[in-house]
Amino acid sequence: MRRLRLLAAATCAFLATWLVVGLLLPEPPPHTVLTPVDDLPAGHVLAPADVTTVRVADQVRPAGALTDAAAVNGRRLARPVSAREILTGGALAHTSTLSPTERAVHVPVADPGALLTLRPGDHVDLVEAGAGRVVASSVRVLGVDDPAAEKSGHGLVVAVPQTAVTALVPAMSANGPGVTPTLRNP
């Protein structure tokens, strides 16, 4: 009988401890995000072994945090990332959306203010500022430099057909005024 009482007391003590610990432990964070396992350089092509998932609270989850490891498989990094940094769409290069006949080209713009209205995915005509002729028509914007940044190139990264690169290069001359992007409906 004594053993039975000791067993019952031990069971009650265990259950009480388990309930108290369960009440005191915080709930797991609500969001799962991707982080690199190791430091990775710009240009690195992501593989499943390069990323892991972690759970984070709302307060630390940045806008655009990536959550699907399969969606980043084969994507190239646009910038270096640190181990355990939360991956966002801005860390990935947009060039993976290029067709085999397209090239990604950074073009300087004559008026950095024009960059304020453009976003990746827009389609623009590029007009040579000095000559007023269209050097590339209906090209897709891949990236936009920050017009307020001191060290920014004040330009756009666009996807142009390979055949249009030779017409675009003279308009990008370091001595020339650059191009003027004109927003259009694709």
C-alpha positions in Angstrom: 0.0 0.0 0.0 2.9 2.3 0.8 4.4 1.8 -2.6 1.1 2.5 -4.3 0.8 5.8 -2.3 4.4 6.8 -3.3 3.7 6.0 -6.9 0.5 8.1 -6.9 2.4 11.0 -5.2 5.2 10.8 -7.7 2.7 10.7 -10.6 0.9 13.8 -9.2 4.2 15.6 -8.7 5.2 14.9 -12.3 1.8 16.0 -13.7 1.9 19.2 -11.6 5.5 20.0 -12.8 4.5 19.2 -16.4 1.5 21.6 -16.2 3.5 24.4 -14.6 6.3 24.2 -17.1 3.7 24.0 -20.0 2.1 27.2 -18.7 5.4 29.0 -18.3 7.0 28.2 -21.6 6.2 30.7 -24.3 4.3 29.6 -27.4 6.4 28.9 -30.5 6.7 31.9 -32.8 4.0 32.0 -35.5 5.9 32.4 -38.7 8.3 30.1 -40.5 11.0 31.8 -42.7 14.0 30.8 -44.6 17.6 31.5 -43.5 20.9 30.5 -45.1 22.8 27.8 -43.3 26.2 29.5 -44.0 27.5 32.8 -45.2 26.9 32.9 -49.0 28.4 35.3 -51.6 26.5 37.3 -54.2 26.0 35.2 -57.3 25.7 31.9 -55.4 23.0 29.6 -56.8 20.8 28.4 -54.0 20.4 24.6 -53.4 18.1 22.9 -50.8 21.1 22.3 -48.6 21.9 26.1 -48.5 18.7 27.1 -46.6 16.8 26.0 -43.5 13.6 27.1 -41.9 13.3 28.9 -38.5 10.2 30.2 -36.7 10.1 33.9 -35.8 7.7 36.3 -34.2 5.9 39.0 -36.1 8.2 41.7 -34.7 11.3 40.2 -36.4 9.8 38.9 -39.6 10.6 41.4 -42.4 8.2 42.2 -45.2 8.8 39.9 -48.1 10.4 37.2 -46.0 10.7 34.0 -48.0 9.1 30.8 -46.7 9.2 28.2 -49.4 12.6 26.4 -49.9 11.5 24.9 -53.2 10.7 28.3 -54.6 14.3 29.5 -54.0 16.0 26.3 -55.3 18.2 27.3 -58.3 17.8 31.1 -57.7 20.9 33.3 -57.8 21.7 35.7 -54.9 21.8 39.3 -55.8 23.9 40.2 -52.8 25.9 38.4 -50.1 23.9 37.0 -47.2 24.9 36.0 -43.7 24.2 32.7 -42.0 20.9 32.9 -40.1 19.8 36.1 -41.9 16.2 36.0 -42.9 16.0 35.8 -46.6 13.8 38.2 -48.5 12.9 38.6 -52.2 15.4 41.5 -52.4 18.3 39.0 -51.8 17.5 37.1 -55.0 18.6 38.2 -58.4 15.9 38.9 -61.0 17.9 37.5 -63.9 16.5 34.0 -63.5 13.5 35.3 -65.3 15.5 36.0 -68.5 14.7 34.1 -71.6 17.7 32.6 -73.5 17.5 35.5 -76.0 17.5 38.3 -73.4 20.3 40.0 -71.6 20.2 42.0 -68.3 21.8 45.4 -68.8 22.3 48.3 -66.4 21.5 51.5 -68.2 22.2 55.0 -66.8 19.3 57.4 -66.9 19.5 61.1 -67.9 17.1 62.2 -65.1 17.3 60.2 -61.8 13.8 61.5 -61.0 12.4 59.2 -63.6 13.4 56.3 -61.3 10.8 57.3 -58.7 7.9 56.1 -60.9 9.4 52.8 -62.0 9.2 49.3 -60.4 10.5 45.9 -61.4 8.1 44.3 -63.8 7.2 47.6 -65.6 7.8 47.9 -69.3 9.6 50.9 -70.7 10.8 52.4 -73.9 14.4 53.7 -73.6 15.0 56.9 -75.5 18.5 58.1 -76.1 18.5 61.5 -74.3 21.0 63.2 -76.7 19.4 62.0 -79.9 15.8 61.5 -79.0 15.6 58.1 -80.7 14.2 54.9 -79.2 17.1 52.5 -78.6 15.0 49.8 -77.0 11.3 49.3 -77.1 9.0 47.6 -74.5 11.9 46.3 -72.3 11.1 44.8 -68.9 12.5 46.5 -65.8 14.4 44.1 -63.5 15.7 46.5 -61.0 15.7 50.2 -60.2 18.6 52.1 -58.5 17.7 54.3 -55.6 17.8 57.9 -56.9 18.6 59.3 -53.5 21.7 57.0 -52.9 25.0 58.7 -53.3 26.9 55.8 -54.8 24.0 54.5 -56.9 24.4 54.3 -60.6 21.2 56.2 -61.1 19.8 53.8 -63.6 17.8 50.7 -64.4 18.5 47.1 -64.9 16.4 46.0 -67.9 15.9 42.7 -69.8 16.6 43.5 -73.4 16.7 41.3 -76.5 20.2 40.2 -77.3 19.8 42.0 -80.7 19.0 45.3 -79.0 22.2 45.4 -76.9 24.4 46.8 -79.8 21.9 49.8 -80.2 21.8 50.4 -76.5 25.5 50.4 -75.8 26.3 53.8 -77.5 23.4 55.4 -75.5 25.1 54.2 -72.3 28.4 55.9 -73.0 30.0 57.4 -69.9 30.3 60.7 -71.7 26.7 60.7 -73.0 23.6 61.9 -71.1 22.2 58.3 -70.8 18.6 57.3 -71.6 15.2 58.5 -70.6 12.8 55.6 -69.7 9.2 56.1 -70.8 6.7 54.0 -69.0 4.4 52.0 -71.3 1.7 49.4 -71.1 3.3 46.1 -72.2 
